[in-house]
Amino acid sequence: GATATPQAMPLAGGVKVGVETKTSACPMMGSLPEISCPVEPQEQKVVPMMTIVNTLGKHRLSGFVTATATVGYIMSGGMSPVVAVALTGGTYLQSLSACTANQITETKYDKLMKRTSKRPLVTGAITREKAIAISATEVVLGTGILYAISPVAAALGVLNWFLYVCMYTPLKRI
């Protein structure tokens, strides 16, 4: 909850005026076991599936990852619009999949932090099984698209997926 604490605020001429400020007992990011943050009851909303998929896949982060791959292709002399579109789509799908897989493996930890406590798997907006199906579909489609333009690009994408999901995710707590 919020508490009011009086503080003296200096004005011009050295005159001080009492001012009330509000502080919160809930940390902005993370939480401590001994601190509980009250959650206001909210009505249950139906969240569109596309919103859930975008949230699971961290679509903004995935967009940035995809942009670096596409810009890199163009800067290295890539001239084919078909290849650029396929590279963009395949990379985006693989990145969405990796981020979704990350959230699947992190659900029990996401429940503990205020910043991540409203993610779809934590709130029950989607089941673990459906999230796994979404992640699998994204990685298969993305890898297939990349393979069609370059087996090496597809393999590098899969390697990055495994590094992120199987190495980075479990090691970030260490």
N, C-alpha and C positions, 0 to 999 in steps of 0.2 A: 504494500500500500504506500501511499504518498504521505509524507509528513511535512508540516510547515515549520521552518526555523527562522526566527527573526535575525536579520543581519543589518548592520549600519552601513549605509551607502553615502559616501561623501559627495556633496554638491559643491558648486562654485562658492568660494568664500569660506570654506572649511565647515559649513553646516552639514550635519549628518542626519539622514532621514532613515527610519526603520523600514526595511523592505522584507517581505516574506518570499522565500524561495521554496520550491518543491523538490524533494529528492525521492528517488524510487529505490525500493529494496531489491528490485529485480535487476540483475546485470543485463547489459545490452546484448552481449554475446557470451555464450557458455553459461554454466550455472555451477554453483557449489552445492554439495549434498545437503548442507545444513540450511540452505536458503530455498524456500519454496516460493514460486511465483504464481499468484492466483491467475487463473485463466477465466476470462469472462465467458459465461455461457453464450453460445451462438447457435442460431438456428441451423439445422442441417441443410446444406445447399447441394443441389445436384451440379457437379462440376463436369463440364464437357470433356469427353475423352481426349480431344486434341489438346486441351489445356493440361491434362494429366500427363500425356505423352511428352509435351514440350517441357513441363516441369521436371519430369524424370530424366529427360535427356539434356537438361540444362541448355536449352536451345540457344541462348545468347553466347555462352561459352563455346558451344559446338559451332556456332556461326563464326566466331573468331578463329577457331582452329581451321575451319574450312577455308576462310578467307586467306589465311597464310599459305595453304596448299595451292589454292587457285592463283594467287598473286605470284607465288614462286614459279608455277608452271609458265605463266605469261612472261615473267621477267627472264626466264631461262630460254626464251625464244619460242615457246609453244604458240602455235598460230591456229590450231584447229579448234573452231568453236564447239564441235561435237565432243572432242576430247576434254575441253574445258568444262563443259556442262556435265559430262560423265564423271570427271574428277571431282567436281563440286558436289554432285549428288552422292557419289559413293563415299567420299570423305565425311560428308555431313551425317549420313546414316551410320557409319562406323563410330563416329564420335558420339552421336545420340545413344547408341548401344552401350558404349563404354561407360558413359555417365549414368545410364539406367542401371547397369550391372553394379556400379559403384554404390548407388543408393540401395540396391537389393542387399548387398553385403553389409552395409552400414546402418541398417534400420534400427538395430538395438542401441547404437550409439547416437543416432539422430534423435531418438526419443529423449535423450538426456540434455540436449542443448536447446536453448531458446531459439537460436538462429535456424535450426534445422527441424524443430519439433512440429512444423506444419507441412512437412513434405507429404506427398500422396500416400506413400507406404506407411508412414507413421500414423496418419489420420484415418487410415482405412479407406481412402478414396478409391484405392485399387488393391487387389490381392497380390500377394507375392507371385503366385502362379501366372497371373496375367502380365505382370511386369517382366517376368522371365520370358514369356512368349513374345512380348514386344521387343525386348533386347535381342533375343535370338533372331527374330524376323529382320530387325534393323541390320544386324551384323551380317547375316546371310545375304540380304539384298545389296547392302553396301559393298561387300566383298565381291559379289557377282558382277556388279557394275564396274568396279575397279579392275577386275580380272579381264573383262571384255576389252579394256583399253591397254592394260599392262599387268601381266601376272606379277611383276616385281612390285608395282604400286599396291596391288591387292595383298601381297605377302607382307609388305611394310606396314600396311594398315592393320593387319591381323596381329603382327608383332607389337605394334603400339597399343592395341586393345589389351593384349595380355600383360604388357608392362604396366599399364594404368590400373587394370582390374586386379591382377594377381601379385603385383609387386608394390606399386605406390599405395594402393588402398590399405593393405594390411600393415605396411611399414610406416605409414604416416603417424601412427600412435607411438612409435618407438623412438 
